[in-house]
């Protein structure tokens, strides 16, 4: 596993808001693997437990900031161009789980980030991407005992550090304590998604309607995000892949899940519930690195 530096963090998800359009089916279809840890994110905070047990863990991410309380404002703001006074991505949050080497503290890690220092003793494990409320996103991984930081790195890759959610306070410590008999077996996947050369995505089989466990493996030497979005009604997958914020149209897709980051050579699992319709998966939202997925009626 390699260390992920902030400047290399992908943040291309950040244009996925669209009018509320839930593609989710209610539980029990949304049951998640392992111990489920609910994490809520808003401007600019992370709410989560302080301590959890080691083993198979699913982080379930809830957006509770203005995207939930004032979606019209966020939608308009997201379509407006960035200026020194306006950050179109201020209300979009993802989660990165970072494990610190023994003896290191989250305070020490944050101070290093503020100073712009590298932290080779902090290992990024990725986490869930963003989903439009009321949907949630999730990421499943096996956690060892130790000290962790939960972080939102949105905006951190930009030269303008005024937009860094981390520097605005979006981090918190998490202690993982040992468990007597931790569950460490990953859930059986319905679909394997391989990220190959230059971020291309290869799926092992068609994605089906309903609950799908997708195991994503990054076979490249670079970090990649893996985004799952639903194509909005009346729009097409091709339009969604090609769309830019300056097109003068509303968003053609809605974020439903995925991963903020998959470090090189690692595997992460997501659980999504698909309804009939069109979806796109991408590492970078371009035709070469996106896959259109159509879910039939049965
Ligand atoms: Cu954030």
Boltz pocket constraint, residues with backbone or C-beta under 6 A from the ligand:
constraints:
  - pocket:
      binder: B
      contacts: [[A, 41], [A, 42], [A, 90], [A, 92], [A, 93], [A, 94], [A, 152], [A, 153], [A, 154], [A, 165], [A, 170]]
      max_distance: 6.0
